[in-house]
């Protein structure tokens, strides 16, 4: 085996030194850093397209509309197509409006629904402790393209949701994929809009 020449060795050393800041930054990337990045967003407005795959149906059901978020716990999903519907979560209250009917639920009375909603709100707020009350977290990727996986830790929640995968770019959530315990699933693609 021949030894690398001195100029080649110098070039390799220079390349390694240039990569060190990037490597150091990658080593700093973890769930805490992601949560800090996400927590910087105080309000957001986005469009969404959601596809739900349900075993009883031949093809996925598609809906679209807008999402609104205001830190720390206001979340609104306005479905515009195929028909108008809105779901608003403010603190511990969920309001569902469809066909001129309005339903108000207290999340404390529906712990599985609350855990699901908190998976989204906790991520948007960058609240790791809220997420870890109901999920085991794992993170893949880099600051530029990341995926946060949430696995339910509570048996009742495991009977409903197998996993939630939230993917994003830097401090923006771009997709939410939910796999239910019964095999049904949904994928919501999110595109940031200008905050109104």
C-alpha positions in Angstrom: 0.0 0.0 0.0 1.4 3.4 -1.0 1.3 6.4 1.3 -0.6 9.5 0.0 1.6 12.2 -1.3 2.2 15.3 0.8 0.0 17.7 -1.4 -2.8 15.1 -1.4 -2.5 14.7 2.4 -2.7 18.5 2.8 -5.8 18.6 0.6 -7.5 15.9 2.6 -6.7 17.7 5.9 -8.0 21.0 4.5 -11.2 19.3 3.3 -11.7 17.7 6.8 -11.2 21.1 8.5 -13.7 22.7 6.2 -16.3 20.0 7.0 -15.8 20.2 10.8 -18.3 23.1 11.4 -20.9 21.1 9.4 -20.2 18.0 11.3 -20.4 19.9 14.6 -23.7 21.4 13.6 -25.1 18.0 12.7 -24.0 16.6 16.1 -25.9 19.4 17.8 -29.1 18.5 16.0 -31.4 16.7 18.3 -35.0 16.8 19.5 -34.3 19.7 21.9 -32.9 21.8 19.1 -35.9 21.0 16.9 -38.2 22.0 19.7 -36.4 25.3 20.2 -36.7 26.0 16.5 -40.4 25.2 16.4 -41.1 27.2 19.5 -39.9 30.4 17.8 -43.0 30.4 15.6 -45.7 32.4 17.4 -48.4 32.2 14.7 -48.8 30.5 11.4 -51.2 30.2 8.4 -51.0 27.3 5.9 -53.0 25.5 3.3 -53.4 21.7 3.5 -54.4 18.8 1.3 -55.3 15.7 3.3 -55.7 12.1 1.9 -57.4 9.5 4.2 -57.1 5.9 3.3 -59.9 3.9 4.8 -60.1 0.1 4.4 -63.9 0.2 3.6 -63.4 2.6 0.7 -61.9 1.8 -2.8 -59.9 5.1 -3.0 -58.6 7.7 -0.6 -60.8 10.5 0.6 -59.3 13.9 -0.2 -60.0 17.2 1.5 -58.3 20.6 1.5 -58.4 23.9 3.3 -56.5 26.1 5.6 -54.8 25.8 9.0 -54.2 28.5 11.6 -52.0 28.3 14.6 -51.4 30.8 17.4 -49.0 29.8 20.2 -49.3 28.2 22.5 -52.6 26.3 22.2 -54.9 27.7 19.5 -55.3 25.5 16.4 -57.9 25.8 13.7 -58.5 23.6 10.7 -60.9 25.0 8.1 -61.9 22.4 5.5 -63.1 24.1 2.3 -63.4 21.0 0.0 -65.3 18.7 -0.5 -67.6 20.5 2.0 -67.1 23.2 4.5 -66.2 22.2 8.1 -64.1 23.7 10.9 -62.4 22.4 13.9 -61.1 24.8 16.5 -59.1 23.9 19.5 -58.6 26.6 22.1 -57.0 25.5 25.4 -59.0 22.6 26.6 -62.0 23.1 24.3 -62.7 21.6 20.8 -65.4 23.2 18.7 -66.6 21.4 15.5 -68.8 23.2 13.0 -70.5 21.5 10.0 -73.8 22.0 8.2 -74.8 24.9 10.5 -74.4 22.6 13.6 -71.9 23.4 16.3 -70.5 20.9 18.8 -68.4 21.9 21.8 -66.3 19.2 23.6 -64.1 19.5 26.6 -60.9 17.6 25.9 -60.5 16.4 29.5 -63.6 14.2 28.8 -61.9 12.6 25.7 -58.3 11.7 26.7 -57.5 9.9 23.4 -58.7 12.9 21.3 -56.8 15.2 23.6 -53.6 13.1 23.2 -53.9 13.2 19.4 -54.5 17.0 19.3 -51.6 17.5 21.7 -49.4 15.6 19.3 -49.9 18.4 16.8 -50.1 21.4 19.2 -47.1 20.1 21.2 -45.0 19.9 18.0 -46.1 23.3 16.7 -45.4 24.8 20.1 -42.0 23.0 20.4 -43.2 21.6 23.7 -41.3 18.3 24.2 -42.7 17.7 27.7 -46.3 17.9 26.4 -45.4 15.4 23.7 -43.6 13.0 26.0 -46.7 12.7 28.3 -48.3 10.5 25.6 -45.6 9.6 23.1 -42.1 8.2 22.7 -40.2 10.5 20.4 -37.5 9.8 17.8 -35.9 12.2 15.3 -34.4 11.5 11.9 -32.7 13.8 9.4 -31.2 17.2 9.6 -32.3 20.8 10.3 -33.1 21.1 6.6 -35.3 18.0 6.3 -36.4 16.2 9.5 -39.0 13.6 10.6 -40.2 13.4 14.1 -41.9 10.1 14.9 -44.3 9.8 17.8 -45.2 6.3 19.2 -48.0 6.2 21.8 -47.0 5.0 25.2 -50.5 4.6 26.7 -52.4 1.4 25.9 -55.7 3.1 25.2 -53.9 5.4 22.7 -52.0 2.4 21.1 -55.4 0.9 20.4 -56.3 3.9 18.3 -53.0 5.2 16.8 -50.0 3.1 15.8 -47.7 6.1 15.0 -47.6 9.7 13.9 -44.8 11.0 11.7 -44.4 14.7 11.4 -41.9 16.0 8.8 -40.6 19.4 8.2 -38.0 21.8 6.9 -36.2 24.0 9.4 -38.9 25.4 11.7 -41.9 24.6 9.5 -44.1 21.5 9.6 -44.7 20.2 6.0 -46.6 16.9 6.5 -48.4 14.9 9.2 -48.8 11.2 8.6 -51.0 9.2 10.9 -51.2 5.4 10.9 -54.0 4.0 12.9 -54.0 0.7 14.8 -56.7 -0.6 12.5 -54.6 0.0 9.3 -56.4 3.2 8.2 -54.1 6.1 7.6 -54.0 9.8 6.6 -51.4 12.1 5.1 -51.7 15.8 5.4 -49.4 17.9 3.2 -49.0 21.5 4.5 -47.9 24.6 2.6 -47.1 27.7 4.5 -49.1 30.8 3.6 -48.6 34.5 4.5 -49.9 35.1 8.0 -53.2 37.2 7.7 
